[in-house]
Amino acid sequence: MRTLSYLLILVGLSLLCLAGSQQSHGMTDVPVLVGNDAHTSVGAISNAKDPEGFSRAMTFHWLYAGLIVGMGIALLVVVSKQDRLDPLAPNLARESQAKR
């Protein structure tokens, strides 16, 4: 599970970097969940041609990537808490020795 949380954080950060690049270039792809019939045939939205559509698409990209990073962090917190509470965890002996 820890590996999955790191993977989610890595994918989310990659998507955030991609969204930042698209924002700076002023060109993005149409998000599947937000695209309307006018944009689905085009496949890309330009900030110069359609500022409102570009803004909606970028909002979706930012929220989607942020949600994935948030899920990875939340999963990492849950896994860390379970490791601290598990009496059979291999790192419990090291933590108890470090506290002494």
N, C-alpha and C positions, 0 to 999 in steps of 0.2 A: 504494500500500500504506500509505503514511503516513496518507492520508485514512481508510482503513478502520480503522486503529488508533485514530485520534482518534474515529471514529464508535463503535467498540466501547466505548471509555472513556466517552463521553458517554451511550450507552444504558445501560451498567452503572451509572453514577452516578445516572441517572434511576431505574433499578430499585431502587437502594439507598435513594433518597429515598422512593419509593413504599412500600417495605417498612417503612421507619421510620414513615411515616404510618399504615400499617395496624397496626403493632405498638402505636403509641400509642393508636389508636382501639379496639383490641381486636377488630377484625373484618377478615377476609381472605377471599380467594377460594380455592377448592380447587385446589391444583396438580394438573395432569393426571397427572403421573407418580407422585404419592404418594397421590392420592385413592382411597379404598376405596368399596365399593358404598353404604355408608350415607351418605357425604358427597356423592356425585356427583349425587344427586337434589336436594339442598339448594342447592348452588352457592356457599354461603358458610359460613364457620366463625366462630363467636363465641367469644371467650375465656371468657365467662361460662357458656356452655352446654356447651362441649367443650374444656376446657383442654389435654388431651393432643393432640387433633387440631389445635388451634390452634398448639400448640408445634411439632408436626411440620411443619405447613404453613409456619410462619414460618421454621423452620430451612431448609426447601427454598428459600424465597424469598431468604433471606440468602446461602445458598451459591451459588445460581444467579446472582444479581447480582454477587457477588464473583468468581465464575469468569469472567464476561464482562469485568469490569474487568481481571482478571489476564491474560486473553488479549489484551486491547488493549495493556496495558503490555508484555507479552512481545513482541508484534508490533512495537511501537514500538522496543524495544531491538534487535531483529534488523534492522529497517530502518536504524536509525542506525548500527549496526556495519557493515552492508553499504555504506552511503554513505561511511563513513570508509575502507573498504578498496578501494573502486572508484577506479581511477586516472582514469577519465573522468568522474567526478562533477563537476558544476559548482561545488560548494562546496569542492572540494579545494584549488583555487588560493587561495581566501580563507583557508582554515585554515592553509596553509603560509606565507602572508604574515603572518598574525597571530602565528605562532610565532617569527618572526624578530625 
